[in-house]
């Protein structure tokens, strides 16, 4: 009698940053999936999804390796990517967390680690191919913003792959993420009274709804995709479509004036993001999601639908060059908006007033 082969044991999966945000969204999906034997939630505080096994620990704690010794797959989603966070503190947290997770996973013999960075690491440039292939060079400029964090994290990944060849690492690079709770330089761009454009270049917009990012993460956790994986809706929207859908008119300025002014405002502490972040709202960085497509994955959100929800979630906020204005400062006329975009007069007044107090 020929013995029957045993069915492979279902893996144990863990999610860091599981109590809130993207981590909680993925956790809710994984606990209802049949592909995993157990789902472990890791965070500094216990969340509200009772079906998961909770382990309360700071992911930067060197003792993390002891808490994941039974884990097969770890999805690392703990991080600080808030636009208004202190840049030094944010980067220190994100790099320490990623370094500890990768080192602990190797020590605990975790089979697979999945991380999320951004398609921003490809860089946004006027001569970018549309779409960029997944194996396009990483060409973003290192800076003090979130993009700089992503570049550093991917550098840690490359070093870990050399140091720990037995550890499989998958990096998801989503396009501009949108959805409930998402607050980025990109989403704030559409809270502006005018859409900034640079002379001679038309932006191309590709979005990644958080629902699609979660489904891609689940596929990566199962091992359906590996390596570097781009995530986003199919195709892109051009500037004319975005203006028609949003009802927001554009303001076209020379590149030198735009980036020079933004750099000065950031240096003065008036705007939260470095001038290089403006590249991502004026130049294309559309990606081809070839690996996911070949794995049979399809986005459930179109760019049009994702953009429509982004507009719905603005909640009457007004943002100028990345900084949100108080309601009393947000009554800008069309002419005032032009001044605000290049000089942020309303913000300057607000900052000066605070300094006098």
Backbone torsions as a table, in degrees:
resi	resn	phi	psi	omega
1	UNK	NA	129.0	-179.4
2	UNK	-79.6	122.4	-179.4
3	UNK	-66.1	142.3	178.3
4	UNK	-82.2	142.2	180.0
5	UNK	-73.8	143.2	179.5
6	UNK	-76.2	144.7	176.6
7	UNK	-71.3	133.5	179.8
8	UNK	-56.2	140.2	-179.7
9	UNK	-68.0	135.4	179.0
10	UNK	-68.0	139.1	-175.1
11	UNK	-76.0	161.4	171.0
12	UNK	-98.5	128.2	-177.2
13	UNK	-115.6	142.1	176.7
14	UNK	-124.2	149.4	178.4
15	UNK	-127.3	125.1	173.3
16	UNK	-90.2	155.3	-175.7
17	UNK	66.6	35.1	-168.5
18	UNK	-82.4	-9.4	-174.3
19	UNK	-82.3	-17.7	-176.0
20	UNK	-154.8	171.2	173.1
21	UNK	59.9	-143.2	-178.1
22	UNK	-60.7	-37.6	179.2
23	UNK	-60.5	-42.6	178.8
24	UNK	-66.4	-39.7	179.5
25	UNK	-61.2	-43.2	178.6
26	UNK	-67.9	-41.8	-179.7
27	UNK	-58.0	-44.3	179.7
28	UNK	-60.4	-33.4	179.7
29	UNK	-76.3	-41.1	-175.6
30	UNK	-68.4	-35.8	-177.2
31	UNK	-67.7	-18.1	178.3
32	UNK	-99.9	0.6	179.3
33	UNK	-87.2	155.8	-179.3
34	UNK	-101.9	4.9	-174.6
35	UNK	-85.5	-8.8	-174.3
36	UNK	-126.2	139.4	-178.3
37	UNK	-70.7	-38.0	178.6
38	UNK	-151.7	148.3	179.0
39	UNK	-117.7	121.4	-177.4
40	UNK	-108.2	132.0	179.6
41	UNK	-107.7	127.9	-178.6
42	UNK	-119.8	125.7	177.9
43	UNK	-165.4	170.8	178.1
44	UNK	-75.4	-16.7	176.0
45	UNK	-140.7	153.8	-178.9
46	UNK	-74.0	135.6	178.4
47	UNK	-93.1	-168.9	-172.2
48	UNK	-101.1	5.1	179.8
49	UNK	-93.9	101.0	-171.1
50	UNK	-74.1	-21.4	-177.3
51	UNK	-69.0	-17.0	-179.7
52	UNK	-88.0	158.0	172.7
53	UNK	-91.5	114.1	-173.0
54	UNK	-91.7	135.9	174.0
55	UNK	-129.1	110.5	-173.6
56	UNK	-88.8	111.0	179.6
57	UNK	-162.5	147.9	173.4
58	UNK	-76.1	127.2	-176.5
59	UNK	-65.3	-12.5	176.6
60	UNK	-84.7	-5.9	-178.2
61	UNK	-73.0	124.9	178.6
62	UNK	-58.3	-20.7	178.2
63	UNK	-74.5	0.2	-179.6
64	UNK	-55.9	-36.8	-178.7
65	UNK	-56.2	-35.8	179.5
66	UNK	-69.3	-25.4	-176.1
67	UNK	-89.9	-7.4	-178.6
68	UNK	-122.3	22.1	-176.8
69	UNK	-66.6	-18.9	-179.9
70	UNK	-103.5	10.6	-174.2
71	UNK	-92.9	137.7	175.1
72	UNK	-96.4	-40.1	-176.9
73	UNK	-131.0	130.4	178.7
74	UNK	-123.3	125.8	176.7
75	UNK	-105.5	113.1	-174.7
76	UNK	-93.6	110.3	-178.8
77	UNK	-126.5	5.6	177.3
78	UNK	-77.0	124.2	-179.7
79	UNK	-176.3	163.5	177.0
80	UNK	-116.5	110.5	179.9
81	UNK	-125.7	25.4	-179.6
82	UNK	-68.8	137.4	-178.4
83	UNK	-59.3	-37.1	-173.0
84	UNK	-95.5	7.2	178.6
85	UNK	-68.4	153.3	173.6
86	UNK	-63.5	123.9	-173.4
87	UNK	-57.6	-41.8	-179.1
88	UNK	-66.4	-45.8	179.9
89	UNK	-66.2	-40.4	179.6
90	UNK	-61.7	-47.7	-178.5
91	UNK	-65.4	-41.1	179.5
92	UNK	-59.0	-43.1	179.5
93	UNK	-64.9	-49.8	-174.2
94	UNK	-63.6	-41.2	-178.8
95	UNK	-72.8	-40.7	177.6
96	UNK	-63.2	-41.3	179.9
97	UNK	-63.6	-48.7	-178.9
98	UNK	-63.9	-42.6	-179.8
99	UNK	-62.7	-44.8	-179.2
100	UNK	-65.1	-42.4	179.9
101	UNK	-62.5	-45.0	-178.7
102	UNK	-66.7	-43.8	179.8
103	UNK	-66.4	-44.4	179.6
104	UNK	-64.4	-38.4	-179.8
105	UNK	-64.9	-41.2	177.4
106	UNK	-64.9	-42.8	-179.7
107	UNK	-65.9	-35.8	-178.3
108	UNK	-87.2	1.0	-179.9
109	UNK	60.4	39.1	170.3
110	UNK	-65.9	137.5	-175.0
111	UNK	-76.7	-40.5	-172.1
112	UNK	-141.3	135.5	173.9
113	UNK	-120.3	135.4	178.3
114	UNK	-118.7	128.7	177.8
115	UNK	-125.5	161.2	176.3
116	UNK	-120.9	126.3	170.1
117	UNK	-116.0	-117.1	179.1
118	UNK	-164.6	151.2	172.4
119	UNK	-65.8	-9.0	175.2
120	UNK	-59.5	-24.0	-177.8
121	UNK	-64.5	-19.3	175.5
122	UNK	-70.0	-20.1	-175.5
123	UNK	86.2	151.8	175.5
124	UNK	-112.1	124.4	-176.2
125	UNK	-145.4	150.7	-177.0
126	UNK	-62.5	-25.8	-178.4
127	UNK	-102.9	17.6	178.0
128	UNK	-63.3	140.4	172.1
129	UNK	-65.9	143.0	178.5
130	UNK	-122.5	108.7	-0.1
131	UNK	-88.3	164.6	173.7
132	UNK	-80.2	135.1	174.7
133	UNK	-70.7	157.3	-177.6
134	UNK	-62.6	-28.1	-179.7
135	UNK	-92.1	15.4	175.2
136	UNK	-62.5	149.9	-178.8
137	UNK	-63.9	149.2	173.9
138	UNK	-77.4	110.2	-171.1
139	UNK	-123.4	10.3	179.4
140	UNK	-66.9	152.3	178.7
141	UNK	-84.3	127.1	175.1
142	UNK	-61.9	132.9	179.9
143	UNK	-150.9	-173.4	-178.8
144	UNK	-85.7	-2.2	-177.8
145	UNK	-85.3	-173.1	-178.5
146	UNK	-61.6	-34.2	179.3
147	UNK	-60.0	-39.7	176.4
148	UNK	-61.2	-37.6	175.5
149	UNK	-60.9	-46.0	-179.5
150	UNK	-61.8	-40.3	178.9
151	UNK	-62.9	-42.5	179.6
152	UNK	-66.0	-39.9	179.3
153	UNK	-64.5	-42.1	178.7
154	UNK	-66.7	-30.7	174.2
155	UNK	-65.2	-40.5	175.4
156	UNK	-61.0	-39.8	179.2
157	UNK	-62.0	-45.5	-179.4
158	UNK	-62.2	-39.6	177.9
159	UNK	-67.3	-38.2	179.4
160	UNK	-65.7	-37.8	178.4
161	UNK	-63.3	-34.8	177.1
162	UNK	-74.3	-40.5	-176.0
163	UNK	-77.2	-31.7	-175.8
164	UNK	-128.6	74.6	-174.9
165	UNK	-62.1	-18.5	179.1
166	UNK	-82.5	-7.2	-178.9
167	UNK	-94.1	121.8	177.1
168	UNK	-87.2	126.7	-178.3
169	UNK	-124.4	127.2	176.0
170	UNK	-113.4	130.5	179.7
171	UNK	-115.7	119.3	176.1
172	UNK	-94.1	130.3	178.6
173	UNK	-116.1	90.6	-179.4
174	UNK	-76.0	152.5	168.6
175	UNK	-68.6	-167.0	-177.1
176	UNK	-60.4	111.4	-175.1
177	UNK	-76.3	134.4	176.9
178	UNK	-135.0	160.1	179.1
179	UNK	140.7	174.8	-179.7
180	UNK	-56.5	132.6	177.6
181	UNK	83.9	-3.8	-178.0
182	UNK	-87.8	125.6	-179.5
183	UNK	-136.1	106.2	-177.4
184	UNK	-136.6	175.1	174.2
185	UNK	-58.3	-35.4	-178.9
186	UNK	-69.8	-48.9	-179.2
187	UNK	-64.8	-35.6	179.0
188	UNK	-68.2	-26.3	177.9
189	UNK	-55.7	-35.1	-177.1
190	UNK	-89.9	7.9	168.8
191	UNK	-96.7	-0.2	-177.3
192	UNK	-79.5	153.4	177.6
193	UNK	-70.0	-24.6	175.7
194	UNK	-137.9	150.4	179.0
195	UNK	-94.7	113.6	-177.1
196	UNK	-68.7	131.2	172.0
197	UNK	-132.0	158.7	-179.8
198	UNK	-107.9	137.1	-178.9
199	UNK	-55.8	133.7	176.4
200	UNK	85.9	2.4	-179.1
201	UNK	-143.0	134.0	177.9
202	UNK	-110.0	123.5	179.3
203	UNK	-63.9	152.4	171.2
204	UNK	-121.0	131.2	-172.0
205	UNK	-112.5	123.9	173.8
206	UNK	-126.3	132.6	-177.6
207	UNK	-116.0	158.3	173.9
208	UNK	-130.1	107.0	179.2
209	UNK	-70.5	145.4	-177.0
210	UNK	-58.4	-31.2	176.3
211	UNK	-61.6	-41.2	179.5
212	UNK	-71.6	-34.9	175.9
213	UNK	-64.2	-40.1	178.2
214	UNK	-63.3	-43.8	-179.3
215	UNK	-67.2	-34.3	176.3
216	UNK	-68.3	-38.5	177.0
217	UNK	-63.3	-40.6	178.0
218	UNK	-61.9	-43.3	178.5
219	UNK	-62.4	-42.0	178.4
220	UNK	-65.4	-38.0	178.4
221	UNK	-63.4	-33.6	177.9
222	UNK	-78.5	-9.1	-178.3
223	UNK	87.6	15.2	-179.2
224	UNK	-71.2	-24.5	173.8
225	UNK	-137.8	150.3	178.7
226	UNK	-139.8	169.1	179.3
227	UNK	77.7	-144.3	179.0
228	UNK	-93.1	126.0	-172.7
229	UNK	-132.2	120.4	175.7
230	UNK	-85.5	145.9	-177.9
231	UNK	-132.4	132.3	176.7
232	UNK	176.6	171.5	175.5
233	UNK	-69.7	158.5	179.7
234	UNK	-69.1	136.9	174.6
235	UNK	71.3	-151.7	-177.5
236	UNK	-162.5	169.0	174.3
237	UNK	-109.1	140.7	174.8
238	UNK	-91.2	169.3	-172.9
239	UNK	-59.4	-41.2	179.9
240	UNK	-59.9	-39.4	178.9
241	UNK	-66.1	-42.6	-179.3
242	UNK	-62.8	-42.1	179.4
243	UNK	-66.5	-39.2	179.4
244	UNK	-66.5	-42.7	-178.4
245	UNK	-70.5	-35.2	-175.5
246	UNK	-91.0	-25.1	-174.2
247	UNK	75.0	11.4	179.1
248	UNK	-101.3	126.2	179.3
249	UNK	-80.2	158.3	-179.0
250	UNK	-94.3	160.0	173.8
251	UNK	-125.3	115.7	-176.9
252	UNK	-97.3	129.0	-178.4
253	UNK	-134.7	158.4	174.3
254	UNK	-65.7	146.3	-177.5
255	UNK	-58.9	-43.5	-178.0
256	UNK	-59.6	-45.4	179.0
257	UNK	-64.6	-44.0	-177.0
258	UNK	-60.8	-54.9	-174.3
259	UNK	-76.3	-32.3	177.4
260	UNK	-64.2	-44.6	179.2
261	UNK	-65.6	-44.2	179.9
262	UNK	-61.1	-38.7	179.7
263	UNK	-65.2	-42.0	179.4
264	UNK	-65.6	-42.2	-178.8
265	UNK	-64.9	-38.2	178.4
266	UNK	-68.7	-39.3	179.8
267	UNK	-63.1	-32.1	178.1
268	UNK	-80.5	-5.4	-179.7
269	UNK	81.3	13.4	-177.8
270	UNK	-81.7	-35.2	179.2
271	UNK	-112.7	144.2	-173.5
272	UNK	-76.8	-27.9	-173.6
273	UNK	-106.9	147.5	177.0
274	UNK	-65.8	161.3	-176.8
275	UNK	-60.2	-29.5	-179.4
276	UNK	-62.8	-24.5	178.2
277	UNK	-65.0	-25.2	178.3
278	UNK	-64.0	-24.1	178.3
279	UNK	-55.3	-33.5	-173.3
280	UNK	-78.6	-6.9	175.3
281	UNK	-110.9	-2.8	179.0
282	UNK	-122.4	-19.2	-179.6
283	UNK	-119.6	154.9	-176.7
284	UNK	-77.4	146.4	171.7
285	UNK	-149.0	44.0	179.6
286	UNK	-71.7	140.9	-177.7
287	UNK	-120.6	150.6	175.5
288	UNK	-94.2	117.4	-176.1
289	UNK	-89.1	59.4	-171.7
290	UNK	-66.2	-43.6	-176.1
291	UNK	-62.8	-44.1	178.7
292	UNK	-66.0	-41.5	179.5
293	UNK	-61.1	-43.2	179.3
294	UNK	-66.9	-25.5	178.2
295	UNK	-83.6	0.3	178.9
296	UNK	90.7	4.9	-180.0
297	UNK	-80.0	140.8	176.0
298	UNK	-133.1	137.1	177.3
299	UNK	-68.6	142.1	178.2
300	UNK	-90.0	-11.5	-179.9
301	UNK	-114.8	133.0	170.4
302	UNK	-81.7	165.0	175.1
303	UNK	-60.0	-39.9	-179.4
304	UNK	-62.6	-44.5	-178.5
305	UNK	-69.0	-41.7	179.1
306	UNK	-63.7	-41.2	179.6
307	UNK	-66.3	-38.4	178.3
308	UNK	-61.0	-41.1	178.7
309	UNK	-69.2	-38.0	176.0
310	UNK	-55.2	-44.6	-179.7
311	UNK	-65.6	-37.7	179.5
312	UNK	-64.9	-31.9	-174.3
313	UNK	-86.0	2.5	-177.6
314	UNK	-67.0	-29.1	176.3
315	UNK	54.2	44.0	175.2
316	UNK	58.7	23.9	175.7
317	UNK	-77.1	152.3	173.0
318	UNK	-124.1	124.6	-177.6
319	UNK	-125.4	138.1	177.7
320	UNK	-125.9	125.5	-175.3
321	UNK	38.2	50.2	171.9
322	UNK	88.7	-9.4	-178.0
323	UNK	-111.5	129.6	-179.6
324	UNK	-77.7	138.5	179.6
325	UNK	-97.1	145.8	170.4
326	UNK	-60.4	155.3	-176.4
327	UNK	-55.2	-41.3	-176.6
328	UNK	-68.5	-19.5	178.5
329	UNK	-94.6	-4.2	-168.0
330	UNK	-94.8	4.4	179.9
331	UNK	-85.0	78.3	-175.5
332	UNK	-102.3	132.0	173.1
333	UNK	-78.5	171.9	179.0
334	UNK	-59.8	-41.4	178.4
335	UNK	-67.5	-41.7	178.6
336	UNK	-63.7	-32.3	179.2
337	UNK	-64.9	-39.0	178.4
338	UNK	-60.0	-46.5	178.4
339	UNK	-63.1	-39.9	-176.3
340	UNK	-64.7	-40.0	-176.5
341	UNK	-65.4	-40.4	-175.6
342	UNK	-96.2	-19.2	-178.2
343	UNK	-127.8	-13.3	-179.1
344	UNK	47.0	54.3	-176.5
345	UNK	-59.7	-41.0	-179.0
346	UNK	-63.9	-38.6	-179.9
347	UNK	-69.9	-41.6	179.0
348	UNK	-57.6	-44.2	178.4
349	UNK	-61.1	-41.6	-178.6
350	UNK	-63.6	-45.5	-178.4
351	UNK	-65.8	-42.9	178.8
352	UNK	-61.6	-40.3	179.4
353	UNK	-61.8	-42.5	180.0
354	UNK	-64.9	-37.6	-178.6
355	UNK	-68.7	-28.1	179.8
356	UNK	-76.9	-21.2	-175.6
357	UNK	-74.7	NA	NA
